[in-house]
Amino acid sequence: MSKWLLSAGAFVVLSGAFGCTPPKVVTQITSARDQMKFLVVQGNSQQIVKCQVAADGALSGCKTMQLVLQDED
């Protein structure tokens, strides 16, 4: 376990030192009928990925949806 943590820590430090982009992280998943939507965060940007779910659980036809946030007046 400690080797894994050390490796992960070294990766984070090295990726930051060499200007790599932040990782994409799925923060939320929603599912309804035959669709799944994933909220993907990378640094300060967010996007939603929408996929079709087959009967066996396989994902297909994944598309990025546009996410527009507006301030309330």
C-alpha positions in Angstrom: 0.0 0.0 0.0 2.7 2.5 0.9 4.6 1.7 -2.4 1.4 2.6 -4.3 0.9 5.9 -2.4 4.6 6.8 -2.9 4.2 6.0 -6.7 1.0 8.1 -6.9 2.6 11.0 -5.0 5.7 10.9 -7.2 3.4 10.9 -10.3 1.5 13.9 -9.1 4.6 15.9 -8.3 6.3 15.1 -11.6 3.2 15.8 -13.7 2.9 19.2 -12.0 6.6 19.9 -12.5 6.5 19.2 -16.2 3.3 21.1 -17.0 1.0 18.1 -17.7 -2.7 18.8 -17.8 -4.8 17.8 -14.8 -6.5 14.4 -15.0 -10.1 13.9 -16.0 -12.2 12.8 -13.1 -15.8 11.6 -13.2 -17.5 13.2 -10.2 -21.1 12.2 -10.8 -23.0 9.6 -12.7 -26.8 9.5 -13.5 -28.7 6.7 -15.2 -32.2 6.5 -16.5 -33.7 3.8 -18.7 -31.1 3.2 -21.5 -28.9 6.3 -20.9 -26.0 7.2 -18.6 -24.6 10.7 -18.1 -21.2 11.4 -16.6 -20.0 14.7 -15.2 -16.3 14.9 -16.1 -14.1 17.5 -14.4 -10.6 18.5 -15.6 -9.0 21.3 -13.7 -11.5 24.2 -13.9 -13.4 22.8 -16.9 -16.5 20.5 -16.8 -18.3 18.5 -19.4 -21.1 16.0 -19.6 -20.7 12.7 -21.5 -23.9 11.0 -22.5 -23.9 7.3 -23.4 -26.4 4.7 -24.5 -26.5 1.5 -22.3 -27.1 -1.9 -24.0 -29.0 -4.7 -22.3 -25.7 -6.3 -21.2 -24.4 -3.0 -19.7 -22.1 -2.1 -22.5 -21.8 1.7 -23.2 -22.0 2.9 -26.8 -22.6 6.1 -28.8 -20.9 8.3 -26.2 -21.2 12.0 -27.0 -20.0 15.1 -25.2 -22.9 17.4 -24.4 -22.5 21.2 -24.2 -22.6 22.6 -20.7 -23.6 26.2 -20.4 -23.8 27.9 -17.0 -25.5 31.2 -16.6 -25.6 33.7 -13.7 -29.0 34.4 -12.2 -30.1 38.0 -12.6 
